Structures are given as C-alpha cells and as structure tokens.
C-alpha cells in the first residue's frame, strides 16, 4: 500500500511537530506491527517520514540482549538452572510494549547501545520486583513458576559484559575441570559478589553448562565457596546447584518410560541410563552427601526408582518373549513342555520383541549399577533356555511327518528372527541350516 502524494505532505507536517517521546513511541508501534505481520500498511513510507528509513527490524535482534544466558536457554525449562526461550521473548515483548516503548524503539532503530538497553531492562523489572503490586504483575504476566527464571536472567544480565568477557576465555566443552579454570573463577566470583551477592549459583549454572561431566560443578563449588559437603550448602542459595543435577536425573528417569504395546527408543533409554549412573556415581565421588539430608534422600529415591523401572522392563520383556516363543504342556518332544504351535503368530508382537531385545542388550553393561542385575540375569536365563528348548523341539518336529508342518515352519521362522536379534547373524544362519538338515532327514 502506498501513501498518496497529498497525504505524504500532510503526514510529514504532522510528524514534524511531534515530541521526541511521541515520535519514538510511534516508530516502535510501526516496527512492532511490521514484525508481527499485521495487515499490509505503508510501513516503510511511514518510517521514512519519521526519519527512520533504515530502521528495518530484525526478528531475532532482541536475542542479542540476552546473550549472556544463552547456555541456559532451552525450549521448555525442566531444571532449575534452565530458562525457557518463551520467557526471554515475553520479557522483551513486555518491555517493548508496555514498560518502556520509547527506549525499546531507540534500540530497534539503532539509537541505543546494547549495554544501556540491558541496564534499562534490568532496572525496569527490578523496580517491579520491589513492590507487592509489581511482583503480582510479573506473576500474572509470566506465571509464578517462571519467577525463578526471571531472577536468574536479571542477575546475569546485570553483569553481562563482565560475564561474557570472562567465559570467552573458556572452552565450549570442558572434560576435566581443574585449577586452570577454577582459580580464575574464584577470583572472578569474589569480584562479582561485591555488588551482586546473589549471583554465585547462577555463575555456577554457566560453568555447569560447559561441563562434559556435570558433577564436576562441585569442584567449582568447593573452589569458589569452600564447601565440600552438603550439610551447609543445602541451607544456602547454593542448594539450587545440586537441585539442578537432581532435576536432570529426573529427566533421565522419565526417558525410561515405555508405553504398552509400543516400541521403545533403545538408544535414548540406554543413553539416559548411562548418564543417570555416571552423574549419580560421579556426584558421590566428587562431593560428600549426607544420606539423611535433602539431596541424599532424593538421590536414594531416584536410584530406587531407576532399579524398579528397569526391573519392570525386564519382567515385561520376559512376558513378551513368552508370547512369541510359546510353550505348552505336552510329551511329543519328550519334555514336560513343547512348542505351542497352535498359538497365532502376530507380526507386531515379534517386532516388539526384537525392539525389546535391542534394549536388553544395550542395557546389559549397566544392570549392576542401575539396580536391576537380578531381574536382568533372570531374563537372560529364561531367554537362552527358551531359545535352546524351542530350537531342539521345533527341529525335532520338522524332521517328522506332521499335519501342522506349515505352522511349525512359521514358528521356526520366528525363532530364527529372535536368535538373529539376540545372538547375531552367524547363529541365526547356523540354526537355519539345521532346519534344512532336519527336513531332509
């Protein structure tokens, strides 16, 4: 849509008498409408008349304001050291629309430096936090659960330049956190807490975001605070550092869920199991935890839950195997039981067992530390015995004249698939060749 020439003159005259505050507010409104994709309006012409021809909004430009917390940002926060991306966007939008549109407009049009807009946002939100009415406004706007995220954000934003300069010297991924990083960290933290006494746990969040082994954060805790156990730490603001790791354990535990009659994701489940064990064992090796304390009790409950869930998985797999390699009482094969060749073969059941065996094999190295060694051993014993029995009995049946020959062959084909999944191609090929020999006998 273009503005007619006669209207252009009128608008230019109108805009020329606007105060700077009103001009900035109008610029902000036009930029926001343009970014929001409002019905077509002559945005560019209006901005030109307002002296902001180059004020092209960049959709993601606001993210630069919050770059200091980027390592903590996730799509949806599930740990106390995470910030949801939507919270950041809401913080900016509320500032842009309601708290200080003039200054926000100046930022959008390139007339405000990064440090100043950050400081202005921090001040605006902290002013709200200082009054009951303001706090209620923020709760209503962002939600009560998001207030902790807001506190982390404002604390770190308030020292953005220093924090970004400091961590620029760190590797993005640290496998072994040692004094090369810890000594400067202690000095830097001592500098920060002079004016930002609340910031230490949030700085440790940034440290943790770079660690290959999350439990190494306790090396930073001990270096920075002098705490080597949880007896004092859980009574201070530093409690959130351990809580964040426990939150991560809960996330991994939730990855163990397996819907009935559905395939699981073996890679994800086993990776989460490994991570859970590594974090739990690593934590206890790095930091003294009181078993009767808040962390000790939660850790104990998590380890118990891990063992229980995987015990249930082992029992479930056992029942699944029983369905696809069925037995019934009988004497035809000289055993107390024989293959139940009358049982219908259901392809989906076979697929689910193949998937379950992948999970079983992937988890075998972690059974002892995961607390399900006994149920895993019981399952392995059952599976191997069932394969042996089913192999010998079906081969015996294949070597005889039998009315149900096709059904016997179908059950043998299932057995070969299970053997292939559990023992590999070589064993499956050997079994197949034995069937050929049996039928030729």
C-alpha positions in Angstrom: 0.0 0.0 0.0 1.4 3.4 -1.0 0.6 6.7 0.6 -0.9 9.3 -1.9 1.4 12.3 -2.5 -1.0 14.8 -0.9 -1.2 12.7 2.2 2.5 12.4 2.4 2.8 16.1 2.8 0.2 16.2 5.5 1.8 13.4 7.4 5.2 15.0 7.1 3.9 18.2 8.6 2.1 16.3 11.4 5.2 14.2 12.3 7.4 17.3 12.4 5.6 18.7 15.4 5.7 15.5 17.4 7.8 15.5 20.6 10.7 13.1 20.6 8.9 10.8 23.0 5.8 10.6 20.8 7.9 10.1 17.7 9.8 7.2 19.3 6.6 5.7 20.5 5.1 5.8 17.0 8.2 4.4 15.5 8.1 1.5 18.0 4.4 0.9 17.2 5.1 0.7 13.4 8.1 -1.5 13.8 6.2 -3.9 16.1 3.2 -4.0 13.7 5.6 -4.8 10.8 7.4 -7.5 12.8 4.0 -9.0 13.9 2.9 -9.3 10.3 -0.2 -7.0 10.7 -2.3 -6.4 7.6 -0.3 -4.5 5.0 0.3 -0.9 5.8 2.8 1.6 4.3 5.4 0.8 7.0 8.5 1.9 5.1 6.9 5.2 3.9 5.8 6.0 7.5 9.3 5.2 8.9 10.9 7.4 6.2 8.6 10.3 7.2 9.6 9.7 10.8 13.3 9.8 10.0 13.8 6.1 10.4 14.2 4.9 6.9 16.9 2.4 8.0 15.0 1.1 11.0 14.5 -2.3 9.5 13.5 -4.6 12.4 15.4 -7.9 12.6 13.2 -10.6 14.0 15.8 -12.1 16.2 17.7 -9.0 17.1 16.3 -8.9 20.6 18.0 -12.2 21.4 21.4 -10.3 21.5 20.2 -8.6 24.6 20.0 -11.9 26.5 23.2 -13.5 25.0 24.8 -14.0 28.4 22.2 -16.6 29.4 22.2 -18.4 26.0 23.9 -21.5 27.5 20.9 -21.9 29.9 18.2 -21.4 27.4 16.0 -24.3 26.3 12.7 -24.6 24.5 11.0 -25.7 27.8 12.7 -25.4 31.2 12.7 -28.7 33.1 15.5 -27.9 35.5 16.0 -25.1 37.9 19.1 -23.9 36.0 17.3 -23.5 32.7 15.4 -20.6 31.2 12.7 -21.1 28.6 13.1 -19.4 25.3 9.5 -18.1 25.6 10.3 -16.4 28.9 13.1 -14.4 27.2 10.7 -13.4 24.4 8.0 -12.5 26.8 10.4 -10.4 28.9 11.4 -8.4 25.7 7.8 -8.1 24.4 6.5 -6.8 27.7 9.3 -4.2 27.9 8.8 -3.3 24.2 5.0 -2.9 24.5 4.4 -1.6 28.0 7.4 -0.9 30.3 9.5 1.4 28.1 8.4 1.6 24.4 10.4 4.7 23.8 13.7 3.2 24.8 12.8 -0.1 23.1 12.1 1.9 19.9 15.5 3.5 20.2 17.1 0.1 20.4 15.1 -1.2 17.4 16.2 1.8 15.4 19.8 1.5 16.4 19.9 4.6 18.6 20.5 2.7 21.9 23.7 0.8 22.7 23.5 -2.8 23.9 24.8 -2.1 27.4 22.3 0.6 28.0 19.2 -1.3 26.8 20.3 -4.3 29.0 20.7 -2.0 32.0 17.3 -0.4 31.3 15.5 -3.7 31.1 17.1 -4.9 34.4 16.1 -1.7 36.2 12.6 -1.8 34.9 12.0 -5.3 36.0 13.7 -5.0 39.4 11.7 -1.9 40.1 8.6 -4.1 39.7 10.0 -6.7 41.9 10.5 -4.3 44.8 6.7 -3.7 45.3 4.0 -6.2 46.0 1.9 -4.8 43.2 4.8 -5.1 40.8 5.5 -8.7 41.9 1.9 -9.6 41.4 2.0 -8.0 37.9 5.0 -10.2 37.0 3.4 -13.3 38.3 0.3 -12.6 36.4 2.3 -11.8 33.3 4.8 -14.7 33.3 3.5 -17.2 35.8 4.6 -18.0 39.3 6.9 -20.8 38.3 8.8 -18.6 35.9 9.8 -16.1 38.6 12.9 -18.0 39.5 13.9 -17.9 35.8 13.4 -14.2 35.8 15.7 -13.8 38.8 18.5 -15.8 37.1 18.0 -13.7 33.9 18.2 -10.3 35.6 21.1 -11.2 37.9 23.2 -12.4 35.0 22.1 -9.6 32.6 23.2 -7.1 35.2 26.8 -8.3 34.7 26.5 -9.3 31.1 29.7 -7.6 29.8 31.9 -9.0 32.5 30.5 -12.5 32.4 30.8 -12.7 28.6 34.3 -11.4 28.6 35.3 -13.9 31.3 33.7 -17.0 29.7 35.0 -16.1 26.3 38.3 -17.4 27.5 36.9 -20.8 28.4 36.5 -23.8 26.1 32.9 -24.6 25.0 33.3 -28.1 26.3 35.4 -29.0 29.4 36.1 -32.6 30.0 38.2 -32.1 33.1 37.6 -29.0 35.2 40.8 -28.2 37.0 42.7 -25.2 38.6 43.4 -23.7 35.2 39.8 -22.6 35.2 38.9 -22.8 38.8 41.5 -20.4 40.2 40.4 -17.5 37.9 36.8 -18.4 38.6 37.2 -18.0 42.3 38.8 -14.5 41.9 36.1 -13.5 39.4 33.3 -14.6 41.7 34.8 -12.6 44.5 34.7 -9.6 42.3 31.1 -10.1 41.2 29.6 -10.7 44.7 30.7 -7.3 45.9 27.9 -5.7 44.0 25.9 -8.8 43.2 25.9 -11.0 46.3 23.1 -13.3 44.8 25.0 -14.2 41.7 27.2 -17.1 42.7 24.8 -20.0 42.0 23.9 -18.5 38.6 27.6 -18.2 37.7 27.9 -21.9 38.6 25.0 -22.6 36.3 27.1 -21.1 33.4 30.0 -23.2 34.5 27.9 -26.4 34.5 26.6 -25.7 31.0 30.2 -26.2 29.7 31.0 -29.4 31.5 31.1 -32.8 29.8 30.7 -34.4 33.3 28.0 -32.3 35.1 29.1 -33.4 38.5 32.4 -31.6 38.1 30.5 -28.5 39.0 31.1 -29.5 42.7 34.8 -28.8 42.0 33.8 -25.3 41.3 31.6 -25.2 44.3 34.4 -26.2 46.6 36.9 -23.8 45.0 34.5 -20.9 45.0 32.8 -21.4 48.3 34.9 -23.8 50.3 32.0 -26.2 50.7 33.0 -29.9 50.3 29.7 -31.4 51.6 26.0 -30.7 51.5 25.4 -30.1 55.2 25.9 -26.3 54.9 25.3 -25.9 51.2 21.7 -27.1 51.2 20.8 -24.4 53.7 22.0 -21.6 51.4 21.2 -20.2 48.0 23.7 -22.7 46.6 21.2 -25.5 47.1 19.9 -24.9 43.6 23.3 -26.1 42.1 22.6 -29.6 43.4 18.9 -29.3 42.7 19.7 -28.7 39.1 21.6 -32.0 38.8 18.8 -33.9 40.6 16.3 -32.3 38.2 18.4 -33.7 35.4 18.3 -37.1 36.9 14.5 -36.9 36.9 14.6 -36.0 33.2 16.7 -39.1 32.5 14.4 -41.2 34.7 11.4 -40.0 32.6 13.2 -41.2 29.5 12.8 -44.8 30.8 9.0 -44.6 30.1 7.8 -47.3 27.7 4.2 -47.3 26.5 2.4 -50.6 26.5 2.2 -52.3 23.0 4.6 -49.7 21.6 8.2 -49.8 20.6 10.6 -48.0 22.9 13.6 -45.9 21.8 16.5 -48.2 23.0 19.2 -45.7 22.1 17.6 -42.9 24.2 16.7 -45.2 27.1 20.2 -46.7 27.3 21.9 -43.3 26.9 19.8 -41.8 29.7 20.5 -44.9 31.9 24.2 -44.4 31.3 24.0 -40.7 32.0 22.0 -41.3 35.1 24.5 -43.7 36.5 27.5 -41.5 35.5 26.0 -38.5 37.2 24.9 -40.3 40.3 28.2 -42.1 40.9 30.3 -39.1 39.8 28.4 -36.9 42.2 29.1 -39.2 45.2 32.7 -39.4 44.2 33.2 -35.7 44.0 31.1 -34.4 46.9 30.1 -35.6 50.3 26.3 -36.1 50.6 24.5 -36.7 53.9 22.2 -39.8 53.3 19.7 -38.2 55.7 19.8 -34.8 54.0 17.6 -33.4 51.3 20.0 -34.4 48.5 20.8 -37.8 50.0 17.1 -38.7 50.3 16.3 -37.5 46.8 19.3 -39.4 45.3 18.3 -42.5 47.1 14.7 -42.3 45.9 16.0 -41.7 42.3 18.3 -44.8 42.4 15.5 -46.9 43.8 13.1 -45.7 41.1 15.7 -46.5 38.4 16.1 -50.1 39.6 12.3 -50.5 39.9 11.6 -49.2 36.4 14.2 -51.4 34.8 13.1 -54.4 36.9 9.7 -53.8 35.4 11.2 -53.6 31.9 12.9 -57.0 32.4 9.7 -58.6 33.5 7.8 -57.1 30.6 10.4 -58.4 28.1 10.1 -61.9 29.6 6.4 -61.9 29.1 6.8 -60.6 25.5 9.3 -63.4 24.7 6.8 -66.0 26.2 4.2 -64.8 23.7 6.4 -65.1 20.6 8.2 -68.3 21.6 5.2 -70.0 23.3 5.3 -73.3 25.2 2.6 -75.7 26.4 2.5 -78.9 28.3 3.0 -82.0 26.2 5.0 -85.1 25.7 5.5 -85.3 22.0 9.1 -84.0 22.3 10.0 -85.9 25.4 9.9 -82.8 27.5 7.4 -81.6 30.1 6.6 -78.8 27.7 6.7 -78.4 23.9 6.3 -75.5 21.4 2.7 -74.3 21.3 2.4 -74.4 17.5 -1.3 -73.7 17.8 -0.6 -70.2 19.0 -1.3 -67.5 16.4 1.8 -65.6 15.2 1.3 -61.9 15.4 3.9 -59.8 13.5 3.6 -56.8 15.8 4.5 -59.0 18.8 7.6 -60.2 17.0 8.6 -56.6 16.1 8.1 -55.5 19.7 10.3 -58.4 21.0 13.1 -57.5 18.5 12.9 -54.0 19.8 12.9 -55.1 23.4 16.0 -57.4 22.9 17.8 -54.4 21.5 17.0 -52.6 24.7 18.1 -55.6 26.8 21.5 -55.9 25.0 22.1 -52.1 25.2 21.5 -52.0 29.0 23.5 -55.1 29.9 26.6 -53.1 31.0 24.6 -51.0 33.4 22.5 -53.6 35.1 24.5 -53.8 38.3 24.9 -50.1 38.9 21.4 -49.5 37.7 20.0 -51.8 40.4 18.4 -54.5 38.1 21.1 -57.1 37.8 19.0 -59.9 39.4 16.0 -59.3 37.1 18.3 -59.0 34.1 20.0 -62.3 34.9 16.7 -64.0 35.3 15.5 -62.7 32.0 18.7 -63.8 30.2 18.5 -67.3 31.7 14.9 -67.5 30.6 15.6 -66.3 27.0 18.6 -68.6 26.5 16.7 -71.6 27.9 13.7 -70.8 25.7 15.8 -70.5 22.6 17.5 -73.8 23.3 14.3 -75.7 24.1 12.4 -74.1 21.2 15.3 -74.9 18.8 15.6 -78.5 19.7 11.9 -79.2 19.8 11.0 -77.4 16.6 13.8 -79.1 14.8 12.5 -82.4 16.1 9.0 -81.6 14.8 10.4 -80.5 11.4 12.1 -83.9 11.0 8.7 -85.7 11.4 5.7 -86.1 9.3 3.2 -83.7 10.7 -0.2 -82.2 9.8 0.8 -78.8 11.1 4.0 -78.6 9.1 3.4 -75.0 7.8 2.6 -73.8 11.3 5.8 -75.4 12.7 7.8 -73.8 9.9 6.2 -70.4 10.7 7.1 -70.7 14.4 10.6 -71.8 13.5 11.0 -68.7 11.3 10.0 -66.6 14.4 12.7 -68.4 16.4 15.3 -67.6 13.8 14.4 -63.9 13.9 14.7 -63.8 17.7 18.1 -65.7 17.6 19.3 -63.2 15.0 18.3 -60.3 17.2 19.9 -61.7 20.3 22.9 -63.7 19.1 23.5 -62.3 15.7 23.5 -63.3 12.0 26.0 -66.2 12.4 24.0 -68.1 15.0 20.8 -67.4 13.1 22.4 -68.9 9.9 23.5 -72.0 11.8 20.0 -72.5 13.1 18.5 -72.1 9.6 21.0 -74.7 8.2 20.0 -77.1 10.9 16.4 -76.8 9.9 17.3 -77.7 6.3 19.1 -80.8 7.5 16.2 -81.7 9.8 13.7 -81.5 7.0 15.9 -83.6 4.7 16.3 -86.4 7.3 
